[in-house]
Protein backbone atom coordinates (compact mmCIF):
# COMPACT_ATOMS: atom_id res chain seq x y z
CA UNK A 1 0.00 0.00 0.00
CA UNK A 2 2.99 2.36 0.29
CA UNK A 3 3.60 2.53 -3.47
CA UNK A 4 3.50 6.20 -4.38
CA UNK A 5 0.95 7.25 -7.01
CA UNK A 6 2.16 8.65 -10.32
CA UNK A 7 1.76 12.42 -10.37
CA UNK A 8 2.29 14.83 -13.27
CA UNK A 9 2.85 18.33 -11.88
CA UNK A 10 3.59 17.59 -8.23
CA UNK A 11 6.20 15.68 -6.26
CA UNK A 12 5.31 13.21 -3.53
CA UNK A 13 7.56 11.65 -0.90
CA UNK A 14 6.89 9.40 2.08
CA UNK A 15 9.31 9.07 4.97
CA UNK A 16 8.64 7.91 8.52
CA UNK A 17 4.87 8.14 8.07
CA UNK A 18 5.00 11.73 6.79
CA UNK A 19 3.93 12.32 3.18
CA UNK A 20 5.05 15.59 1.56
CA UNK A 21 3.20 16.85 -1.52
CA UNK A 22 5.08 19.61 -3.35
CA UNK A 23 3.24 21.57 -6.03
CA UNK A 24 5.84 21.61 -8.79
CA UNK A 25 4.69 24.04 -11.47
CA UNK A 26 6.77 27.00 -10.37
CA UNK A 27 6.74 28.20 -14.00
CA UNK A 28 3.02 28.88 -13.44
CA UNK A 29 3.52 29.95 -9.81
CA UNK A 30 1.84 26.63 -9.01
CA UNK A 31 -1.51 27.72 -10.46
CA UNK A 32 -4.13 25.06 -9.84
CA UNK A 33 -5.88 25.53 -13.17
CA UNK A 34 -4.09 25.26 -16.48
CA UNK A 35 -1.99 22.47 -14.97
CA UNK A 36 -2.46 18.92 -13.68
CA UNK A 37 -2.30 19.98 -10.05
CA UNK A 38 -6.00 19.42 -9.38
CA UNK A 39 -5.69 15.78 -10.41
CA UNK A 40 -2.43 15.42 -8.49
CA UNK A 41 -3.92 16.80 -5.26
CA UNK A 42 -7.05 14.65 -5.52
CA UNK A 43 -5.01 11.54 -6.36
CA UNK A 44 -2.76 12.16 -3.35
CA UNK A 45 -5.70 12.68 -1.00
CA UNK A 46 -7.30 9.42 -2.10
CA UNK A 47 -3.97 7.57 -1.79
CA UNK A 48 -3.39 8.91 1.73
CA UNK A 49 -6.69 7.44 2.88
CA UNK A 50 -5.80 4.06 1.40
CA UNK A 51 -2.19 3.96 2.61
CA UNK A 52 -1.88 2.86 6.22
CA UNK A 53 1.77 3.94 6.22
CA UNK A 54 0.79 7.64 6.14
CA UNK A 55 -0.03 9.50 9.37
CA UNK A 56 0.45 13.12 8.24
CA UNK A 57 0.27 14.98 4.92
CA UNK A 58 2.33 18.16 4.36
CA UNK A 59 1.50 20.36 1.35
CA UNK A 60 3.95 22.99 0.09
CA UNK A 61 5.00 24.68 -3.14
CA UNK A 62 8.17 24.56 -5.21
CA UNK A 63 9.82 27.82 -6.17
CA UNK A 64 8.81 31.22 -4.82
CA UNK A 65 5.03 30.68 -4.65
CA UNK A 66 2.75 28.38 -2.69
CA UNK A 67 0.01 28.72 -5.32
CA UNK A 68 -1.29 31.54 -7.51
CA UNK A 69 -4.71 29.87 -7.64
CA UNK A 70 -6.42 30.25 -11.00
CA UNK A 71 -4.57 30.73 -14.27
CA UNK A 72 -5.30 34.36 -15.19
CA UNK A 73 -4.16 33.92 -18.79
CA UNK A 74 -6.83 31.24 -19.29
CA UNK A 75 -9.39 33.58 -17.73
CA UNK A 76 -8.46 36.38 -20.13
CA UNK A 77 -8.77 34.03 -23.09
CA UNK A 78 -11.94 32.33 -21.80
CA UNK A 79 -10.09 29.07 -22.23
CA UNK A 80 -9.22 25.98 -20.24
CA UNK A 81 -11.32 25.58 -17.10
CA UNK A 82 -13.03 28.91 -17.81
CA UNK A 83 -14.35 28.18 -21.29
CA UNK A 84 -17.97 27.73 -22.35
CA UNK A 85 -21.38 29.10 -21.49
CA UNK A 86 -22.84 29.25 -17.99
CA UNK A 87 -23.74 25.55 -17.84
CA UNK A 88 -20.43 24.42 -19.30
CA UNK A 89 -18.36 26.65 -17.04
CA UNK A 90 -20.33 25.52 -13.98
CA UNK A 91 -19.72 21.89 -14.84
CA UNK A 92 -16.00 22.57 -15.32
CA UNK A 93 -15.87 23.95 -11.78
CA UNK A 94 -17.69 20.93 -10.37
CA UNK A 95 -15.51 18.48 -12.24
CA UNK A 96 -12.37 20.57 -11.76
CA UNK A 97 -11.23 22.72 -8.87
CA UNK A 98 -14.17 21.87 -6.60
CA UNK A 99 -12.83 18.34 -6.38
CA UNK A 100 -9.98 19.65 -4.22
CA UNK A 101 -11.97 20.79 -1.15
CA UNK A 102 -14.09 17.65 -1.26
CA UNK A 103 -11.00 15.43 -1.47
CA UNK A 104 -9.05 17.24 1.26
CA UNK A 105 -12.09 17.45 3.54
CA UNK A 106 -12.21 13.64 3.41
CA UNK A 107 -8.52 13.10 4.25
CA UNK A 108 -8.29 11.07 7.46
CA UNK A 109 -4.85 12.24 8.62
CA UNK A 110 -3.67 15.68 9.76
CA UNK A 111 -2.84 18.07 6.90
CA UNK A 112 -0.20 20.76 7.38
CA UNK A 113 0.18 23.53 4.81
CA UNK A 114 3.78 24.79 4.70
CA UNK A 115 3.13 28.07 2.91
CA UNK A 116 6.44 29.00 1.33
CA UNK A 117 5.32 32.08 -0.64
CA UNK A 118 2.25 33.88 -1.98
CA UNK A 119 -1.01 31.95 -1.60
CA UNK A 120 -3.48 33.85 -3.75
CA UNK A 121 -7.12 33.22 -4.63
CA UNK A 122 -7.67 29.48 -4.85
CA UNK A 123 -4.12 29.05 -3.55
CA UNK A 124 -5.17 30.84 -0.35
CA UNK A 125 -8.21 28.61 -0.15
CA UNK A 126 -6.02 25.53 -0.64
CA UNK A 127 -3.97 26.55 2.40
CA UNK A 128 -7.19 27.02 4.36
CA UNK A 129 -8.21 23.43 3.56
CA UNK A 130 -5.35 22.21 5.75
CA UNK A 131 -5.75 21.59 9.47
CA UNK A 132 -2.71 23.73 10.34
CA UNK A 133 -0.84 26.42 8.41
CA UNK A 134 2.78 27.37 9.00
CA UNK A 135 4.03 30.27 6.89
CA UNK A 136 7.39 31.46 5.68
CA UNK A 137 8.06 35.12 6.33
CA UNK A 138 7.90 35.46 2.54
CA UNK A 139 4.31 34.22 2.40
CA UNK A 140 1.39 36.44 1.44
CA UNK A 141 -2.31 35.71 1.36
CA UNK A 142 -5.13 37.16 -0.70
CA UNK A 143 -8.78 36.25 -1.26
CA UNK A 144 -8.58 38.16 -4.55
CA UNK A 145 -11.53 36.80 -6.53
CA UNK A 146 -13.52 40.05 -6.54
CA UNK A 147 -10.48 41.85 -7.94
CA UNK A 148 -11.06 39.73 -11.06
CA UNK A 149 -14.83 40.09 -11.06
CA UNK A 150 -15.51 36.53 -9.92
CA UNK A 151 -16.55 34.80 -6.70
CA UNK A 152 -14.62 32.21 -4.63
CA UNK A 153 -15.79 29.27 -6.71
CA UNK A 154 -13.77 26.67 -4.84
CA UNK A 155 -15.49 27.07 -1.48
CA UNK A 156 -13.36 29.88 -0.09
CA UNK A 157 -16.35 31.75 1.35
CA UNK A 158 -17.23 28.58 3.32
CA UNK A 159 -13.68 27.85 4.43
CA UNK A 160 -12.30 31.16 5.66
CA UNK A 161 -15.16 32.27 7.90
CA UNK A 162 -14.89 28.96 9.74
CA UNK A 163 -11.21 29.64 10.22
CA UNK A 164 -11.15 33.29 11.35
CA UNK A 165 -14.81 34.25 11.81
CA UNK A 166 -17.37 35.90 9.55
CA UNK A 167 -16.39 39.54 10.06
CA UNK A 168 -12.67 39.17 9.29
CA UNK A 169 -13.36 36.76 6.43
CA UNK A 170 -15.93 39.17 5.00
CA UNK A 171 -13.47 42.06 5.02
CA UNK A 172 -10.69 40.08 3.33
CA UNK A 173 -13.07 38.68 0.72
CA UNK A 174 -14.80 41.96 -0.10
CA UNK A 175 -11.62 44.04 -0.31
CA UNK A 176 -9.42 41.47 -1.98
CA UNK A 177 -6.42 42.93 -0.19
CA UNK A 178 -3.11 41.13 0.25
CA UNK A 179 -2.16 40.09 3.79
CA UNK A 180 1.49 39.77 4.76
CA UNK A 181 2.63 36.81 6.83
CA UNK A 182 2.80 38.73 10.13
CA UNK A 183 -0.78 39.97 9.81
CA UNK A 184 -1.91 36.49 8.78
CA UNK A 185 -0.54 35.27 12.10
CA UNK A 186 -2.42 38.01 13.98
CA UNK A 187 -5.67 37.16 12.18
CA UNK A 188 -5.34 33.46 12.97
CA UNK A 189 -4.92 32.43 9.34
CA UNK A 190 -1.59 30.80 10.15
CA UNK A 191 -0.41 29.28 13.41
CA UNK A 192 3.21 30.32 13.07
CA UNK A 193 5.52 32.42 10.89
CA UNK A 194 9.14 31.34 10.52
CA UNK A 195 12.14 32.40 8.40
CA UNK A 196 12.00 30.90 4.91
CA UNK A 197 14.90 28.55 5.54
CA UNK A 198 13.19 27.16 8.66
CA UNK A 199 9.79 26.50 7.07
CA UNK A 200 10.13 22.87 6.03
CA UNK A 201 12.20 21.84 9.08
CA UNK A 202 9.53 23.35 11.34
CA UNK A 203 6.65 21.80 9.39
CA UNK A 204 8.36 18.41 9.35
CA UNK A 205 9.13 18.63 13.06
CA UNK A 206 5.45 19.15 13.81
CA UNK A 207 4.46 16.46 11.30
CA UNK A 208 6.90 13.99 12.87
CA UNK A 209 5.49 14.65 16.33
CA UNK A 210 1.98 13.89 15.07
CA UNK A 211 3.20 10.88 13.09
CA UNK A 212 4.70 9.38 16.27
CA UNK A 213 1.20 8.93 17.73
CA UNK A 214 -0.66 5.62 17.34
CA UNK A 215 -1.76 5.71 13.68
CA UNK A 216 -5.25 4.23 13.89
CA UNK A 217 -6.23 6.41 16.84
CA UNK A 218 -4.80 9.41 14.98
CA UNK A 219 -7.07 8.81 12.00
CA UNK A 220 -10.12 8.31 14.21
CA UNK A 221 -9.33 11.50 16.12
CA UNK A 222 -9.04 13.50 12.89
CA UNK A 223 -12.45 12.16 11.84
CA UNK A 224 -13.89 13.15 15.20
CA UNK A 225 -12.50 16.67 14.92
CA UNK A 226 -14.25 17.08 11.57
CA UNK A 227 -17.50 15.52 12.82
CA UNK A 228 -17.55 17.86 15.83
CA UNK A 229 -17.98 20.81 13.49
CA UNK A 230 -21.38 19.62 12.28
CA UNK A 231 -22.89 17.33 14.96
CA UNK A 232 -24.95 17.85 18.08
CA UNK A 233 -23.18 16.85 21.31
CA UNK A 234 -25.33 13.81 22.14
CA UNK A 235 -24.93 12.29 18.68
CA UNK A 236 -21.25 13.14 18.73
CA UNK A 237 -20.74 11.38 22.07
CA UNK A 238 -22.36 8.25 20.66
CA UNK A 239 -19.77 8.24 17.88
CA UNK A 240 -17.01 8.86 20.42
CA UNK A 241 -18.13 5.83 22.43
CA UNK A 242 -18.05 3.66 19.31
CA UNK A 243 -14.61 4.92 18.23
CA UNK A 244 -13.28 4.49 21.75
CA UNK A 245 -14.43 0.88 21.80
CA UNK A 246 -12.48 0.37 18.58
CA UNK A 247 -9.38 1.96 20.11
CA UNK A 248 -9.49 -0.16 23.26
CA UNK A 249 -9.46 -3.27 21.08
CA UNK A 250 -6.46 -2.22 18.98
CA UNK A 251 -2.96 -3.58 19.74
CA UNK A 252 -1.54 -0.07 19.39
CA UNK A 253 -3.52 0.99 22.47
CA UNK A 254 -1.92 -1.62 24.72
CA UNK A 255 1.50 -0.85 23.25
CA UNK A 256 1.04 2.84 24.06
CA UNK A 257 -0.21 2.08 27.59
CA UNK A 258 2.75 -0.22 28.24
CA UNK A 259 5.18 2.44 27.04
CA UNK A 260 3.56 4.97 29.35
CA UNK A 261 3.80 2.59 32.32
CA UNK A 262 7.47 1.94 31.55
CA UNK A 263 8.16 5.67 31.47
CA UNK A 264 6.33 6.16 34.77
CA UNK A 265 8.35 3.34 36.30
CA UNK A 266 11.63 5.04 35.41
CA UNK A 267 10.65 8.21 37.26
C-alpha atoms as a printed R data frame, in Angstrom:
    type eleno elety resid chain resno       x      y       z
1   ATOM     1    CA   UNK     A     1   0.000  0.000   0.000
2   ATOM     2    CA   UNK     A     2   2.989  2.359   0.295
3   ATOM     3    CA   UNK     A     3   3.604  2.530  -3.469
4   ATOM     4    CA   UNK     A     4   3.496  6.204  -4.381
5   ATOM     5    CA   UNK     A     5   0.950  7.253  -7.010
6   ATOM     6    CA   UNK     A     6   2.160  8.649 -10.316
7   ATOM     7    CA   UNK     A     7   1.759 12.418 -10.373
8   ATOM     8    CA   UNK     A     8   2.292 14.828 -13.271
9   ATOM     9    CA   UNK     A     9   2.847 18.328 -11.882
10  ATOM    10    CA   UNK     A    10   3.594 17.593  -8.232
11  ATOM    11    CA   UNK     A    11   6.202 15.681  -6.264
12  ATOM    12    CA   UNK     A    12   5.310 13.211  -3.527
13  ATOM    13    CA   UNK     A    13   7.562 11.646  -0.900
14  ATOM    14    CA   UNK     A    14   6.891  9.403   2.082
15  ATOM    15    CA   UNK     A    15   9.307  9.068   4.967
16  ATOM    16    CA   UNK     A    16   8.642  7.909   8.516
17  ATOM    17    CA   UNK     A    17   4.867  8.135   8.075
18  ATOM    18    CA   UNK     A    18   5.003 11.728   6.787
19  ATOM    19    CA   UNK     A    19   3.930 12.321   3.181
20  ATOM    20    CA   UNK     A    20   5.051 15.585   1.555
21  ATOM    21    CA   UNK     A    21   3.201 16.846  -1.523
22  ATOM    22    CA   UNK     A    22   5.077 19.607  -3.354
23  ATOM    23    CA   UNK     A    23   3.238 21.571  -6.029
24  ATOM    24    CA   UNK     A    24   5.842 21.612  -8.790
25  ATOM    25    CA   UNK     A    25   4.687 24.043 -11.469
26  ATOM    26    CA   UNK     A    26   6.774 26.997 -10.366
27  ATOM    27    CA   UNK     A    27   6.742 28.202 -13.997
28  ATOM    28    CA   UNK     A    28   3.021 28.877 -13.439
29  ATOM    29    CA   UNK     A    29   3.519 29.954  -9.809
30  ATOM    30    CA   UNK     A    30   1.836 26.631  -9.008
31  ATOM    31    CA   UNK     A    31  -1.509 27.716 -10.464
32  ATOM    32    CA   UNK     A    32  -4.125 25.055  -9.840
33  ATOM    33    CA   UNK     A    33  -5.884 25.532 -13.172
34  ATOM    34    CA   UNK     A    34  -4.086 25.256 -16.480
35  ATOM    35    CA   UNK     A    35  -1.990 22.473 -14.965
36  ATOM    36    CA   UNK     A    36  -2.464 18.922 -13.678
37  ATOM    37    CA   UNK     A    37  -2.297 19.979 -10.047
38  ATOM    38    CA   UNK     A    38  -5.999 19.419  -9.385
39  ATOM    39    CA   UNK     A    39  -5.695 15.781 -10.415
40  ATOM    40    CA   UNK     A    40  -2.434 15.419  -8.489
41  ATOM    41    CA   UNK     A    41  -3.920 16.799  -5.261
42  ATOM    42    CA   UNK     A    42  -7.045 14.649  -5.517
43  ATOM    43    CA   UNK     A    43  -5.008 11.545  -6.356
44  ATOM    44    CA   UNK     A    44  -2.761 12.163  -3.354
45  ATOM    45    CA   UNK     A    45  -5.705 12.683  -1.004
46  ATOM    46    CA   UNK     A    46  -7.296  9.416  -2.096
47  ATOM    47    CA   UNK     A    47  -3.973  7.575  -1.795
48  ATOM    48    CA   UNK     A    48  -3.388  8.914   1.733
49  ATOM    49    CA   UNK     A    49  -6.690  7.441   2.882
50  ATOM    50    CA   UNK     A    50  -5.796  4.057   1.396
51  ATOM    51    CA   UNK     A    51  -2.194  3.955   2.609
52  ATOM    52    CA   UNK     A    52  -1.876  2.859   6.220
53  ATOM    53    CA   UNK     A    53   1.771  3.936   6.216
54  ATOM    54    CA   UNK     A    54   0.791  7.637   6.143
55  ATOM    55    CA   UNK     A    55  -0.026  9.497   9.366
56  ATOM    56    CA   UNK     A    56   0.452 13.122   8.241
57  ATOM    57    CA   UNK     A    57   0.273 14.983   4.918
58  ATOM    58    CA   UNK     A    58   2.326 18.156   4.360
59  ATOM    59    CA   UNK     A    59   1.505 20.361   1.351
60  ATOM    60    CA   UNK     A    60   3.949 22.992   0.086
61  ATOM    61    CA   UNK     A    61   5.005 24.677  -3.135
62  ATOM    62    CA   UNK     A    62   8.175 24.558  -5.210
63  ATOM    63    CA   UNK     A    63   9.819 27.825  -6.170
64  ATOM    64    CA   UNK     A    64   8.810 31.215  -4.817
65  ATOM    65    CA   UNK     A    65   5.026 30.677  -4.650
66  ATOM    66    CA   UNK     A    66   2.745 28.379  -2.695
67  ATOM    67    CA   UNK     A    67   0.010 28.723  -5.320
68  ATOM    68    CA   UNK     A    68  -1.286 31.537  -7.511
69  ATOM    69    CA   UNK     A    69  -4.711 29.867  -7.643
70  ATOM    70    CA   UNK     A    70  -6.425 30.253 -11.003
71  ATOM    71    CA   UNK     A    71  -4.571 30.726 -14.273
72  ATOM    72    CA   UNK     A    72  -5.296 34.358 -15.191
73  ATOM    73    CA   UNK     A    73  -4.161 33.920 -18.792
74  ATOM    74    CA   UNK     A    74  -6.831 31.242 -19.289
75  ATOM    75    CA   UNK     A    75  -9.394 33.575 -17.726
76  ATOM    76    CA   UNK     A    76  -8.457 36.383 -20.127
77  ATOM    77    CA   UNK     A    77  -8.767 34.032 -23.093
78  ATOM    78    CA   UNK     A    78 -11.939 32.334 -21.802
79  ATOM    79    CA   UNK     A    79 -10.095 29.070 -22.232
80  ATOM    80    CA   UNK     A    80  -9.220 25.977 -20.239
81  ATOM    81    CA   UNK     A    81 -11.322 25.577 -17.104
82  ATOM    82    CA   UNK     A    82 -13.027 28.906 -17.806
83  ATOM    83    CA   UNK     A    83 -14.345 28.181 -21.290
84  ATOM    84    CA   UNK     A    84 -17.969 27.727 -22.346
85  ATOM    85    CA   UNK     A    85 -21.384 29.103 -21.493
86  ATOM    86    CA   UNK     A    86 -22.843 29.248 -17.988
87  ATOM    87    CA   UNK     A    87 -23.740 25.553 -17.839
88  ATOM    88    CA   UNK     A    88 -20.429 24.420 -19.301
89  ATOM    89    CA   UNK     A    89 -18.362 26.650 -17.042
90  ATOM    90    CA   UNK     A    90 -20.327 25.521 -13.980
91  ATOM    91    CA   UNK     A    91 -19.718 21.885 -14.838
92  ATOM    92    CA   UNK     A    92 -16.000 22.565 -15.317
93  ATOM    93    CA   UNK     A    93 -15.866 23.947 -11.782
94  ATOM    94    CA   UNK     A    94 -17.687 20.934 -10.374
95  ATOM    95    CA   UNK     A    95 -15.507 18.476 -12.237
96  ATOM    96    CA   UNK     A    96 -12.371 20.575 -11.764
97  ATOM    97    CA   UNK     A    97 -11.228 22.715  -8.870
98  ATOM    98    CA   UNK     A    98 -14.174 21.875  -6.598
99  ATOM    99    CA   UNK     A    99 -12.830 18.336  -6.379
100 ATOM   100    CA   UNK     A   100  -9.983 19.652  -4.221
101 ATOM   101    CA   UNK     A   101 -11.972 20.794  -1.147
102 ATOM   102    CA   UNK     A   102 -14.091 17.650  -1.260
103 ATOM   103    CA   UNK     A   103 -11.004 15.431  -1.466
104 ATOM   104    CA   UNK     A   104  -9.052 17.240   1.262
105 ATOM   105    CA   UNK     A   105 -12.089 17.454   3.536
106 ATOM   106    CA   UNK     A   106 -12.208 13.644   3.413
107 ATOM   107    CA   UNK     A   107  -8.522 13.102   4.248
108 ATOM   108    CA   UNK     A   108  -8.294 11.073   7.455
109 ATOM   109    CA   UNK     A   109  -4.854 12.240   8.617
110 ATOM   110    CA   UNK     A   110  -3.666 15.681   9.759
111 ATOM   111    CA   UNK     A   111  -2.844 18.072   6.899
112 ATOM   112    CA   UNK     A   112  -0.199 20.765   7.380
113 ATOM   113    CA   UNK     A   113   0.184 23.527   4.810
114 ATOM   114    CA   UNK     A   114   3.777 24.790   4.700
115 ATOM   115    CA   UNK     A   115   3.133 28.075   2.915
116 ATOM   116    CA   UNK     A   116   6.440 29.000   1.326
117 ATOM   117    CA   UNK     A   117   5.323 32.075  -0.638
118 ATOM   118    CA   UNK     A   118   2.250 33.882  -1.980
119 ATOM   119    CA   UNK     A   119  -1.006 31.950  -1.602
120 ATOM   120    CA   UNK     A   120  -3.476 33.853  -3.752
121 ATOM   121    CA   UNK     A   121  -7.117 33.219  -4.633
122 ATOM   122    CA   UNK     A   122  -7.672 29.477  -4.853
123 ATOM   123    CA   UNK     A   123  -4.122 29.054  -3.554
124 ATOM   124    CA   UNK     A   124  -5.170 30.840  -0.353
125 ATOM   125    CA   UNK     A   125  -8.206 28.608  -0.153
126 ATOM   126    CA   UNK     A   126  -6.016 25.529  -0.640
127 ATOM   127    CA   UNK     A   127  -3.974 26.547   2.398
128 ATOM   128    CA   UNK     A   128  -7.193 27.017   4.361
129 ATOM   129    CA   UNK     A   129  -8.207 23.432   3.558
130 ATOM   130    CA   UNK     A   130  -5.348 22.210   5.755
131 ATOM   131    CA   UNK     A   131  -5.747 21.591   9.474
132 ATOM   132    CA   UNK     A   132  -2.706 23.733  10.340
133 ATOM   133    CA   UNK     A   133  -0.838 26.421   8.412
134 ATOM   134    CA   UNK     A   134   2.784 27.368   8.998
135 ATOM   135    CA   UNK     A   135   4.034 30.268   6.890
136 ATOM   136    CA   UNK     A   136   7.387 31.459   5.677
137 ATOM   137    CA   UNK     A   137   8.064 35.123   6.331
138 ATOM   138    CA   UNK     A   138   7.898 35.459   2.543
139 ATOM   139    CA   UNK     A   139   4.307 34.217   2.399
140 ATOM   140    CA   UNK     A   140   1.391 36.441   1.439
141 ATOM   141    CA   UNK     A   141  -2.312 35.708   1.357
142 ATOM   142    CA   UNK     A   142  -5.133 37.161  -0.696
143 ATOM   143    CA   UNK     A   143  -8.777 36.249  -1.265
144 ATOM   144    CA   UNK     A   144  -8.576 38.159  -4.547
145 ATOM   145    CA   UNK     A   145 -11.528 36.802  -6.528
146 ATOM   146    CA   UNK     A   146 -13.516 40.050  -6.545
147 ATOM   147    CA   UNK     A   147 -10.476 41.847  -7.944
148 ATOM   148    CA   UNK     A   148 -11.062 39.731 -11.057
149 ATOM   149    CA   UNK     A   149 -14.834 40.094 -11.059
150 ATOM   150    CA   UNK     A   150 -15.506 36.526  -9.921
151 ATOM   151    CA   UNK     A   151 -16.550 34.801  -6.701
152 ATOM   152    CA   UNK     A   152 -14.624 32.213  -4.625
153 ATOM   153    CA   UNK     A   153 -15.791 29.271  -6.708
154 ATOM   154    CA   UNK     A   154 -13.765 26.675  -4.839
155 ATOM   155    CA   UNK     A   155 -15.492 27.066  -1.483
156 ATOM   156    CA   UNK     A   156 -13.362 29.884  -0.093
157 ATOM   157    CA   UNK     A   157 -16.351 31.747   1.354
158 ATOM   158    CA   UNK     A   158 -17.227 28.583   3.324
159 ATOM   159    CA   UNK     A   159 -13.680 27.853   4.430
160 ATOM   160    CA   UNK     A   160 -12.301 31.156   5.658
161 ATOM   161    CA   UNK     A   161 -15.164 32.266   7.901
162 ATOM   162    CA   UNK     A   162 -14.892 28.956   9.743
163 ATOM   163    CA   UNK     A   163 -11.214 29.641  10.217
164 ATOM   164    CA   UNK     A   164 -11.149 33.289  11.349
165 ATOM   165    CA   UNK     A   165 -14.807 34.247  11.812
166 ATOM   166    CA   UNK     A   166 -17.371 35.903   9.551
167 ATOM   167    CA   UNK     A   167 -16.390 39.542  10.058
168 ATOM   168    CA   UNK     A   168 -12.674 39.172   9.288
169 ATOM   169    CA   UNK     A   169 -13.357 36.761   6.429
170 ATOM   170    CA   UNK     A   170 -15.930 39.166   5.002
171 ATOM   171    CA   UNK     A   171 -13.467 42.059   5.018
172 ATOM   172    CA   UNK     A   172 -10.692 40.082   3.330
173 ATOM   173    CA   UNK     A   173 -13.066 38.683   0.724
174 ATOM   174    CA   UNK     A   174 -14.800 41.964  -0.096
175 ATOM   175    CA   UNK     A   175 -11.623 44.045  -0.309
176 ATOM   176    CA   UNK     A   176  -9.415 41.466  -1.984
177 ATOM   177    CA   UNK     A   177  -6.421 42.935  -0.195
178 ATOM   178    CA   UNK     A   178  -3.113 41.127   0.253
179 ATOM   179    CA   UNK     A   179  -2.157 40.086   3.787
180 ATOM   180    CA   UNK     A   180   1.487 39.768   4.756
181 ATOM   181    CA   UNK     A   181   2.635 36.814   6.834
182 ATOM   182    CA   UNK     A   182   2.801 38.733  10.129
183 ATOM   183    CA   UNK     A   183  -0.782 39.968   9.812
184 ATOM   184    CA   UNK     A   184  -1.914 36.494   8.780
185 ATOM   185    CA   UNK     A   185  -0.537 35.271  12.103
186 ATOM   186    CA   UNK     A   186  -2.416 38.007  13.985
187 ATOM   187    CA   UNK     A   187  -5.668 37.163  12.185
188 ATOM   188    CA   UNK     A   188  -5.342 33.463  12.967
189 ATOM   189    CA   UNK     A   189  -4.916 32.427   9.340
190 ATOM   190    CA   UNK     A   190  -1.586 30.802  10.153
191 ATOM   191    CA   UNK     A   191  -0.410 29.279  13.409
192 ATOM   192    CA   UNK     A   192   3.212 30.318  13.072
193 ATOM   193    CA   UNK     A   193   5.524 32.417  10.888
194 ATOM   194    CA   UNK     A   194   9.139 31.337  10.520
195 ATOM   195    CA   UNK     A   195  12.138 32.397   8.399
196 ATOM   196    CA   UNK     A   196  12.000 30.903   4.911
197 ATOM   197    CA   UNK     A   197  14.897 28.546   5.541
198 ATOM   198    CA   UNK     A   198  13.191 27.157   8.657
199 ATOM   199    CA   UNK     A   199   9.789 26.505   7.068
200 ATOM   200    CA   UNK     A   200  10.130 22.871   6.026
201 ATOM   201    CA   UNK     A   201  12.202 21.841   9.076
202 ATOM   202    CA   UNK     A   202   9.533 23.349  11.341
203 ATOM   203    CA   UNK     A   203   6.651 21.798   9.386
204 ATOM   204    CA   UNK     A   204   8.360 18.406   9.350
205 ATOM   205    CA   UNK     A   205   9.134 18.630  13.058
206 ATOM   206    CA   UNK     A   206   5.449 19.150  13.810
207 ATOM   207    CA   UNK     A   207   4.458 16.458  11.303
208 ATOM   208    CA   UNK     A   208   6.899 13.989  12.871
209 ATOM   209    CA   UNK     A   209   5.488 14.648  16.332
210 ATOM   210    CA   UNK     A   210   1.984 13.886  15.068
211 ATOM   211    CA   UNK     A   211   3.205 10.879  13.090
212 ATOM   212    CA   UNK     A   212   4.696  9.382  16.267
213 ATOM   213    CA   UNK     A   213   1.203  8.931  17.726
214 ATOM   214    CA   UNK     A   214  -0.656  5.618  17.340
215 ATOM   215    CA   UNK     A   215  -1.756  5.708  13.677
216 ATOM   216    CA   UNK     A   216  -5.249  4.230  13.886
217 ATOM   217    CA   UNK     A   217  -6.232  6.407  16.838
218 ATOM   218    CA   UNK     A   218  -4.801  9.411  14.980
219 ATOM   219    CA   UNK     A   219  -7.074  8.805  12.001
220 ATOM   220    CA   UNK     A   220 -10.117  8.306  14.213
221 ATOM   221    CA   UNK     A   221  -9.327 11.503  16.124
222 ATOM   222    CA   UNK     A   222  -9.043 13.499  12.889
223 ATOM   223    CA   UNK     A   223 -12.446 12.162  11.837
224 ATOM   224    CA   UNK     A   224 -13.892 13.152  15.200
225 ATOM   225    CA   UNK     A   225 -12.496 16.672  14.921
226 ATOM   226    CA   UNK     A   226 -14.251 17.077  11.572
227 ATOM   227    CA   UNK     A   227 -17.501 15.522  12.821
228 ATOM   228    CA   UNK     A   228 -17.549 17.856  15.833
229 ATOM   229    CA   UNK     A   229 -17.985 20.812  13.494
230 ATOM   230    CA   UNK     A   230 -21.375 19.617  12.280
231 ATOM   231    CA   UNK     A   231 -22.894 17.329  14.957
232 ATOM   232    CA   UNK     A   232 -24.951 17.849  18.085
233 ATOM   233    CA   UNK     A   233 -23.183 16.853  21.315
234 ATOM   234    CA   UNK     A   234 -25.332 13.811  22.143
235 ATOM   235    CA   UNK     A   235 -24.932 12.289  18.682
236 ATOM   236    CA   UNK     A   236 -21.247 13.138  18.733
237 ATOM   237    CA   UNK     A   237 -20.743 11.380  22.075
238 ATOM   238    CA   UNK     A   238 -22.361  8.245  20.664
239 ATOM   239    CA   UNK     A   239 -19.774  8.239  17.877
240 ATOM   240    CA   UNK     A   240 -17.010  8.861  20.423
241 ATOM   241    CA   UNK     A   241 -18.129  5.830  22.425
242 ATOM   242    CA   UNK     A   242 -18.046  3.656  19.313
243 ATOM   243    CA   UNK     A   243 -14.609  4.920  18.234
244 ATOM   244    CA   UNK     A   244 -13.283  4.489  21.754
245 ATOM   245    CA   UNK     A   245 -14.431  0.881  21.802
246 ATOM   246    CA   UNK     A   246 -12.483  0.371  18.577
247 ATOM   247    CA   UNK     A   247  -9.378  1.963  20.108
248 ATOM   248    CA   UNK     A   248  -9.489 -0.161  23.259
249 ATOM   249    CA   UNK     A   249  -9.455 -3.275  21.082
250 ATOM   250    CA   UNK     A   250  -6.462 -2.224  18.982
251 ATOM   251    CA   UNK     A   251  -2.962 -3.581  19.744
252 ATOM   252    CA   UNK     A   252  -1.536 -0.074  19.388
253 ATOM   253    CA   UNK     A   253  -3.522  0.987  22.466
254 ATOM   254    CA   UNK     A   254  -1.919 -1.620  24.724
255 ATOM   255    CA   UNK     A   255   1.499 -0.850  23.247
256 ATOM   256    CA   UNK     A   256   1.039  2.840  24.062
257 ATOM   257    CA   UNK     A   257  -0.207  2.079  27.592
258 ATOM   258    CA   UNK     A   258   2.752 -0.222  28.241
259 ATOM   259    CA   UNK     A   259   5.182  2.444  27.041
260 ATOM   260    CA   UNK     A   260   3.562  4.968  29.349
261 ATOM   261    CA   UNK     A   261   3.801  2.590  32.315
262 ATOM   262    CA   UNK     A   262   7.469  1.939  31.553
263 ATOM   263    CA   UNK     A   263   8.155  5.672  31.470
264 ATOM   264    CA   UNK     A   264   6.333  6.157  34.775
265 ATOM   265    CA   UNK     A   265   8.351  3.336  36.303
266 ATOM   266    CA   UNK     A   266  11.625  5.039  35.412
267 ATOM   267    CA   UNK     A   267  10.645  8.207  37.262
